[in-house]
Amino acid sequence: MDDASSIRLGIFLTVLALMLLLERCFPARKFPNTATTPKQGTRLFGNVAILVISAVAARLVLPIGLAGLALFGHQQQWGFLPYIGLPNWANIGLSLLLLDLLIYWQHRLFHRIPLLWRLHKVHHADVHVDSTTALRFHPIEITVSIGVKALAVIILGVPASAVILFEILLNGLAIFNHANIRLSPTLERITRTILVTQILHRIHHSQIISESNSNFGSSIVWWDRLFGTYSAQASKADNDIDIGLGEYQDAKHNAKLWGLLRMPFLSQKPFKKE
């Protein structure tokens, strides 16, 4: 498990560094520069700092990690998949699909249920979408998500190898589709037949509620297409989409670490209306 954790961390940092480099060289959108928006340095520090706190929280909640839990479950013969009798490659493939479907529905519920939205709005309040936005989740949301995934791992009997692969793909693709880059039109059109692209995910970060309540997929677009939440184009051009939440545009509430940690416990306000 220690080797797997090192590999996961190495891939995570490599993908993050690559996307940050591409953003630096080929940015899709300019960082908003207004009197009320936070400074980029303040925002970046807040996004990275809340990731560190969330990672510590995750380790405290489940010290052995999801892969360790999956391995323990396998030793105890827990779960549904071991009793189907599928070959290992099929178990891994089916586990990846089912876990990704779970994350899709979890994401929808975090938008639908007010108490969960209080946590998730920390992610959506970012005034700019880039690679570091993929790191920006409240520690309590991360804790809830770990609990949901842990329950799924035990009930399904997901192999430890599938858990490791899933977490690598989920984290890597989240950084990819949050990145402040834009694929060429041809490549974007091809990629969006399978994966969530940057343009599709920026629609999800729109201040318009009907757009924010679309494109929930974290990696593949199939679930959005299947369940009717796919949005191919925003009401504005990609460069002009209003990103974030209208009531959280300043540094005090939007970017500083203490503001991000307090955000779920402050008075609730609605999305920007259409």
N, C-alpha and C positions, 0 to 999 in steps of 0.2 A: 504493500500500500504506500510505503514511503517513496518508492521509485515512481509509482503512478502519480503521486502528488507532485513530485518534482517535474515529471513530464508535462503534466497539466499546467503547472505554473510557467514552465518554459515556453510552451505553445501560447499561453495567454499573453505573456509579455512580448513575445515575438509578433503576434498579430497586432497587439496594441501599438507597438513601436512602428510597425509597417504602416498602419492606418494614420498614425500621427504624422509620419513623414509625408505620406501622400496628401494629407490635409494641408500640410505646410507648403507643399509644392503646387498642388492643384486644388485649391479650396473651391467648393461649389457655391457657397454663400459667404458673404462677409459677416463678421461678428457685428451685431447691432451696436451702434455707437451713439447713444442718446444720453440725456442728462439723468435718466432714471435707471438705465441698465447697469449692471455691475461691471467692474473692471474684469478683464479676462483673467488676470492672475488670481484675483479673489475667487472667481468662479471655479477655476481649475483646482485650486487648493481645496475648496469645499467639496468638489466632486471626488477627488482622490481621498481626502480625509474621511469622508463618510463611507467609502469603500473599505478602508482599513478597519473602522469601527464595526462595520457589518461583517467583515471576515472574522474578527475576534468573537462577535456574537454567535456566528455560525459554529465556530469551533467549540464554544462553551455549551451550546445547545446539543450538538451531536459530535462529541470528541472523536469518534471513530470515523466520521464522515459517511456519506451515502454509500460509497463503494464498500467500506468496512461493514456497514449494515447489511448490504446485499450479500457479502461473503458469509456473514453470520447467519443470515436467513437461509442461504444455500446449505450450510452445514446442518441446520435444523429442519431442512426440507419444508420450508414454509413457501406458500405462494401457489398461484394457479399454473403458471407456465411449466414448471417441472413435471406436472402430471399430464400435459398434452402429448409429450413424447416427440416433440419436434427436434430436428438436429440443432446443434448449437448456433450455427449461422442464422437459422430461421428465428430462433429465440432472441438473438441479438437484434436482428432487423425488426421484428415485431415489437420488441421492447422500445426501440428508438422511436417508432411511430406512435406507440401508445403514450410514452412519456411526453412527446412533443404535442400530442393532442391534449394531454392533461395541462400542459403549460398554456396552451391556447385558451382553454376554458377557465383556467385560473385567472388569466389576464382579463378576460371578459368580466368575471365576477369582481375583480378589483376595480373595474370601472362602474359596475352596476350597483354594488352594495355600498351605501354611504360610509360605513365604518371602515371598510377596506380602501375606499377611495381616499380617505383622509391620509392613509399611508402612501398610497400610490401617487398622489399628486406631487409628492416630493420629486419624483422622477419627471413628471410632466411640467413642472413649474420652470424648468430650465429654459432660459430665453434663447438658447442657441442649441442646436443638435449637432454633436460631434462625438468622437470616440469616447470621451470621458462621460458623456451622458449615459452611456451603457453601464457605467460603474455606479451611478447615482441612484441608490435605492435606500430607503430608510431601514435601519437595522431590524426594526420590528417586522417590516414586510419580508425581509430576508428570512427571519426566523419562522414566520408563518409559511413561507414557500418551502423551506426545508422540511417542516412538519408534513406538508401535503405530499411532497415527493417521497419522504421516508415512508409514509403510509402506503403509497402506490408501489414502492419497491418491495415492501413486505407482502402486500396482497397479491401482486402479480408474480412475485418470485423472480424479479429482474436479475440477470447475471451481473456480477461485479464488473466484468469487462464492458457490458452494455452501459452501465452507469458511468464509467470512466469516459467512454467514447461520447456518450450523450452530453456530459458536462463540458467536454472539450468543444464539441460542435456548437452547443448552445451559447457558450461564452464567446467563442470565436465569431460566430455569425451575428451575435448581438453587437459586438464591436464593429463588425463589417457594415451592418445596415444602419447603424447610428452615425457612421463616419461622415464627415463633412466633405464628401467627394461626390462626383457624378460620373457614372459610367457613360461611355459613348452610346448614342441612341440605339445602335444595332445590338451592342452587348447588353444594354439595359433591357431591351425588348426580349432578348433570349433568356437572360437571367431571371426575369420576373415570371417566367413560366414555371419555375421551380422554387426559387428563393425570394425572400423579401429583400427588395433593393432599397437603396438610400431614398430614392424619390417616394416609393411606397410608404416607407416608414416616416418620412417627414410629414406626409398627409396625416398619419396617426398622431403626430405631435402638434397639429393645428389647434388654434384656439376655438375653432368652430366645432361645436359638439358633434354634429353629424359626421364630420371628418375624423375627429378624435375617436369616435366610436366605430371605427373601421380599421381594417388591416391590423388585427390583433396578433397575427402570427409572429413568432420570434425568429423563425428560421425559414420554414417552407410556407408557401402561399396557399397550399391546397385546402387547409381548414377554412380559411376565409372564403374561398370560392365555394366550398361545400356547404357552409353554413350561412351564406349570404351576407358576409361582412367585408367583402372585397371592394375596394375603391381604387380604380385605376388612375384617377386624376382628381386633383383638388379643384376648388372653385377659382383659385388663383394659380398663376404660374409658379413653378417650384421656387424661383428666386423671391417671390413676393408673399409666400405663405406666412401668416402671423404665427410664430412659434411660441409655445408656452401657455401660461395662464394669465389672463388679463390682470388679475389682482395681485400677481407676484412678479413684478417687473423690476423691482429695485434690489440693490445688493443686500440691504438689511434683512429682507425676508427670503430672498431668492438664492443667494450664493454663499453667504457666510455659514460656516459649519453649525454654529449654534442655532441660527435661523432655520436651517434644514432639519435639525433634530427636533425643534419645537413645532414645526409646521403642522403636523397632524393634530396637535392639541390646541391650536388656535381656532377662532371662530370660522365656521364653514361658509364658503361663498360659492355661488354657481359658476359654471363655465360662462365664457363670453357667449352671448346669444347670437344666433344667425342673423 
